[in-house]
Amino acid sequence: VIRARNNTHAAKRRYSLQKLATLLFPPPSETLPKLHADALSAMFKFVVRTLVDALHDPSETCREIALSVLLKYTECSPEVVTTVVQGKTKTKTIYNPDLIKGRNDVVELFEYIFPAVLPRISNNKKEDREPVEEIRVQIIQFVTLLIKIGGQNVYRYMDELRDFLVTCYQDKFSAIKIESCTCSIALCEAIP
């Protein structure tokens, strides 16, 4: 997966990102077991740079897959549940979206994520900005989620977040302005 990100063929990059997404979050129909919370966290730390780099991929599909994996990992908090059935102990990982606040595994990655994600909307360079409206909406949702998780830890990115939100409010698409309001509220709640 990591070697494929430098491939010149968009189809190969897309395939490797899809394979990574399936590995991290297998669909219910797949026979692959879900990763244990610790394994998922360790694997995500290993591939986060690849996913962040894929946000700058020329292929819209690659950017969309990378962002969806980042969002999915961030929005679900793994919780390990142990059950005993007929004398056999079984452990399974449940992904609980209610447990997102204060996730240190995500907060530790802010130094990679924020500098790569925020310029996708607020950068003055036209070639670095995200051209697709739907992906811009997802980026704002992702930043909102990061703010909710990070709380006061996002304070050191306040200048970048301010520029990010100003650019979002100037966007001509209404969906982006609506998501920007949600992001502003999350920021006000995180840093009183």
C-alpha positions in Angstrom: 0.0 0.0 0.0 2.7 2.5 1.0 4.8 1.7 -2.2 1.7 2.0 -4.4 1.1 5.6 -3.4 4.0 6.6 -5.7 2.6 4.6 -8.6 1.8 6.7 -11.7 -1.4 4.8 -12.4 -4.4 6.1 -10.5 -6.1 2.7 -10.7 -3.3 1.0 -8.8 -3.3 3.8 -6.2 -7.1 3.5 -5.8 -6.9 -0.3 -5.5 -4.2 -0.1 -2.8 -6.3 2.4 -0.8 -9.4 0.2 -1.2 -7.4 -2.7 0.0 -6.2 -0.7 3.0 -9.8 0.4 3.8 -11.0 -3.2 3.7 -8.1 -4.3 5.9 -8.8 -1.7 8.6 -12.6 -1.9 8.4 -13.8 -5.1 6.8 -17.4 -4.9 5.6 -19.9 -7.2 7.5 -20.1 -9.5 4.4 -16.3 -10.1 4.4 -14.9 -13.1 6.4 -12.0 -11.0 7.6 -12.1 -10.6 11.4 -12.2 -7.0 12.8 -8.9 -5.8 14.1 -8.5 -5.6 17.9 -8.5 -2.0 19.1 -4.8 -1.9 19.9 -3.9 -3.5 16.5 -6.1 -1.0 14.7 -4.6 1.9 16.5 -1.0 0.7 15.8 -1.8 0.0 12.1 -3.5 3.4 11.7 -0.4 5.2 13.1 1.7 3.3 10.6 -0.5 4.3 7.6 -1.8 7.8 8.6 0.9 9.5 6.5 0.0 7.5 3.5 -3.7 8.5 4.0 -2.8 12.1 4.5 -0.6 12.1 1.4 -3.5 10.6 -0.6 -5.5 13.7 0.2 -3.3 15.4 -2.4 -3.7 12.7 -5.0 -4.7 13.9 -8.5 -7.5 11.3 -8.6 -10.7 12.3 -6.9 -11.6 8.7 -6.0 -8.2 8.2 -4.2 -8.8 11.4 -2.2 -12.3 10.3 -1.3 -11.2 6.9 -0.2 -8.4 8.3 2.0 -10.7 10.8 3.6 -13.4 8.2 4.2 -10.8 5.9 6.0 -9.6 8.9 8.1 -13.2 9.8 9.0 -14.2 6.2 9.8 -11.2 5.6 12.1 -11.7 9.0 13.8 -15.4 8.7 14.4 -15.5 5.3 15.9 -13.9 4.6 19.2 -12.9 1.0 19.7 -14.1 -0.7 22.8 -13.2 -4.3 23.6 -15.9 -6.4 25.1 -15.3 -9.8 26.7 -18.1 -12.4 27.0 -18.2 -15.9 28.4 -20.5 -18.3 26.5 -20.7 -22.0 27.7 -17.3 -21.7 29.5 -15.6 -20.2 26.5 -14.2 -16.7 26.6 -14.8 -14.6 23.5 -13.5 -11.1 23.0 -14.7 -8.8 20.3 -14.2 -5.2 19.4 -17.2 -2.9 19.2 -16.9 0.5 17.6 -18.7 3.0 19.8 -19.1 6.5 18.3 -20.2 7.8 21.7 -16.6 7.4 23.1 -14.8 9.8 20.8 -13.8 12.6 23.3 -10.2 12.6 24.4 -8.9 9.9 22.1 -5.2 10.2 22.6 -4.4 7.9 19.7 -6.0 10.6 17.4 -4.7 13.6 19.3 -1.1 12.3 18.9 -1.6 12.4 15.1 -2.7 16.1 14.9 0.8 17.1 14.0 0.5 15.1 10.7 -3.2 15.6 10.1 -3.9 19.3 10.6 -1.1 20.7 8.4 -2.2 18.4 5.6 -5.9 18.7 5.8 -6.5 22.4 6.5 -4.7 23.7 3.4 -7.0 21.6 1.2 -9.6 24.3 1.7 -7.8 27.4 3.1 -4.7 27.5 0.9 -4.2 30.4 -1.4 -2.5 28.2 -4.0 -5.2 27.2 -6.4 -3.6 23.9 -7.3 -3.5 22.8 -3.6 -7.2 23.5 -2.9 -9.8 20.8 -3.1 -11.8 21.3 -6.3 -14.7 18.9 -5.5 -17.5 20.2 -3.3 -18.4 16.9 -1.7 -14.9 16.2 -0.6 -14.6 19.7 0.8 -17.8 19.0 2.9 -16.2 15.8 4.1 -13.0 17.6 5.0 -15.0 20.1 7.1 -16.8 17.2 8.8 -13.4 15.6 9.5 -12.0 18.8 11.0 -15.1 19.2 13.1 -14.7 15.7 14.4 -11.0 16.3 15.2 -11.9 19.5 17.1 -14.5 17.5 19.2 -11.9 14.8 20.0 -9.0 17.2 20.6 -10.8 19.7 22.8 -8.2 22.3 24.0 -5.4 20.4 22.2 -6.5 22.2 19.0 -5.6 25.6 20.4 -2.1 25.5 18.9 -3.8 25.3 15.4 -6.1 28.2 16.1 -4.6 30.5 13.4 -4.9 27.8 10.8 -8.4 26.9 11.9 -9.4 30.6 11.7 -8.2 30.9 8.1 -9.8 27.5 7.3 -13.2 28.7 8.6 -13.0 32.1 6.9 -12.3 30.4 3.6 -15.2 28.0 4.2 -17.6 30.9 4.9 -16.5 32.5 1.6 -17.2 29.3 -0.4 -20.1 29.7 -2.9 -21.7 26.3 -2.0 -24.3 26.4 0.8 -23.5 22.9 2.1 -20.0 24.0 2.9 -21.3 27.1 4.8 -23.7 24.9 6.8 -20.9 22.5 7.8 -18.7 25.4 8.6 -21.3 26.6 11.2 -21.1 23.2 12.8 -17.3 23.3 12.8 -17.4 26.8 14.4 -19.7 25.6 17.1 -17.5 22.7 17.8 -14.5 25.0 18.0 -16.3 27.4 20.5 -17.2 24.4 22.7 -13.7 23.0 22.6 -12.0 26.3 23.4 -14.2 28.4 25.7 
